[in-house]
Amino acid sequence: LHDIKRPWHTCGSQENEENNKPIGNCRNIFEKVWRMIVHVAYGLDGSRDGGEHGSNASGAEWFVKVDSDTFLFPENVGRYVEARKWSYNDQHYFGHVLNHRKDDRGVSIVAGGAVFFSRATLLAGADAFRRMPMDKGNEEEDGT
């Protein structure tokens, strides 16, 4: 995403970022992920059409949140969804399933180096996430 510029593992001054010294809470991964989903679905000005900077949500079929240290082979993802006869117009959310909290929370979660979303899932999630309050409003953790 061309408008998300700051590395999320550090907060604070340029000197602190250059020395990789975090200041404040910059590890709110859940909020960062849902903010990213809203950004991809709606663009910067909040319109589904993408607005001034555009949105990839109307043109792409499948989306992935992938870690920077993960190898991803898109052609394998294509074969995976084709083998299951999945459509991007239906809701699909997949990746590595974790069951370690299933007993106390009643559900498994998808986590790990890559999490995949169909377009329908991304747009539905963005609609719900868009209404969620942000910890710092529209500010990053360092006040910018």
C-alpha positions in Angstrom: 0.0 0.0 0.0 1.6 3.2 -1.1 0.2 5.3 1.7 1.3 3.2 4.6 4.8 4.3 5.0 5.9 3.9 8.6 7.4 0.5 9.7 5.0 -0.9 12.3 7.7 -2.3 14.6 9.0 1.1 15.8 7.4 4.3 17.0 8.9 7.7 17.8 11.5 9.9 16.3 13.5 9.2 13.2 16.6 8.5 15.4 14.7 5.9 17.3 13.4 4.3 14.1 16.9 4.2 12.6 18.2 2.5 15.8 15.2 0.2 15.9 14.2 1.4 19.4 10.4 1.3 19.8 8.6 3.9 21.9 5.0 3.3 22.9 2.7 0.6 21.9 3.3 -0.2 18.2 2.4 -3.8 18.4 -1.4 -3.6 18.2 -1.4 -6.1 15.3 -5.2 -6.7 15.3 -5.9 -3.0 14.8 -3.2 -2.6 12.2 -4.7 -5.6 10.2 -8.3 -4.3 10.3 -7.2 -0.8 9.4 -5.3 -2.2 6.5 -8.4 -4.1 5.3 -10.5 -1.0 5.5 -7.8 0.9 3.6 -7.7 -1.7 0.8 -11.5 -1.9 0.6 -12.3 1.8 0.7 -9.1 3.7 -0.3 -8.1 6.9 1.5 -11.2 9.0 1.1 -13.6 6.2 2.3 -15.3 5.5 -1.0 -15.8 2.0 -2.3 -14.8 3.3 -5.7 -11.3 3.9 -4.4 -11.3 7.7 -4.4 -8.3 9.8 -5.2 -5.7 7.0 -4.5 -7.7 4.1 -5.7 -8.7 0.8 -4.1 -7.7 -2.7 -5.2 -10.9 -4.2 -3.8 -13.0 -4.0 -6.9 -10.4 -5.4 -9.3 -8.7 -8.2 -7.3 -10.3 -11.5 -6.6 -8.2 -12.8 -3.7 -6.3 -11.0 -1.0 -3.5 -12.1 1.3 -2.0 -10.7 4.5 1.5 -12.1 4.4 4.5 -11.7 6.7 7.6 -10.1 5.3 9.6 -13.2 6.0 7.2 -15.6 4.2 7.6 -17.0 0.7 4.3 -16.9 -1.2 3.6 -18.7 -4.5 0.5 -17.1 -5.9 0.0 -19.9 -8.5 -0.3 -22.4 -5.6 -3.1 -20.3 -4.1 -4.8 -20.3 -7.5 -4.6 -24.0 -7.8 -5.9 -24.4 -4.2 -9.0 -22.3 -4.7 -9.7 -23.8 -8.1 -9.4 -27.4 -6.7 -12.1 -26.5 -4.2 -14.2 -24.7 -6.8 -14.3 -21.6 -4.6 -15.5 -18.3 -6.0 -14.1 -14.9 -4.8 -17.8 -13.8 -4.8 -18.4 -16.2 -1.9 -16.9 -15.7 1.6 -13.7 -17.7 2.1 -11.1 -17.1 4.8 -8.2 -19.6 4.9 -4.7 -20.2 6.0 -3.0 -22.1 8.9 -5.6 -23.1 11.4 -4.8 -22.9 15.1 -6.9 -24.8 17.6 -5.1 -23.9 20.8 -8.0 -21.7 22.1 -10.9 -23.8 20.7 -11.8 -25.3 24.1 -12.2 -22.0 25.9 -13.4 -19.8 23.1 -15.3 -22.3 21.0 -13.7 -21.5 17.6 -10.4 -22.1 15.8 -8.6 -19.1 14.3 -6.5 -18.7 11.1 -3.1 -17.2 11.7 0.5 -17.6 10.7 2.7 -16.3 7.9 -0.2 -15.9 5.4 -4.0 -15.4 5.8 -6.2 -15.4 2.6 -9.5 -13.6 2.0 -11.9 -13.8 -1.0 -13.1 -10.4 -2.2 -16.5 -11.0 -0.6 -14.8 -11.7 2.8 -12.6 -8.7 2.6 -15.5 -6.3 1.7 -17.7 -7.8 4.4 -14.9 -7.5 7.0 -14.1 -3.9 5.9 -17.8 -3.0 6.4 -17.7 -4.3 10.0 -14.2 -3.0 10.8 -14.9 0.5 9.4 -17.4 1.0 12.3 -14.9 -0.1 15.0 -13.3 2.6 17.2 -9.6 3.1 16.8 -7.4 3.2 19.9 -5.9 6.5 18.9 -8.6 7.9 16.6 -7.0 8.6 13.2 -3.5 9.0 14.8 -0.7 6.5 14.8 0.6 5.5 18.2 3.3 8.2 18.1 0.7 11.0 17.5 1.3 11.4 13.8 
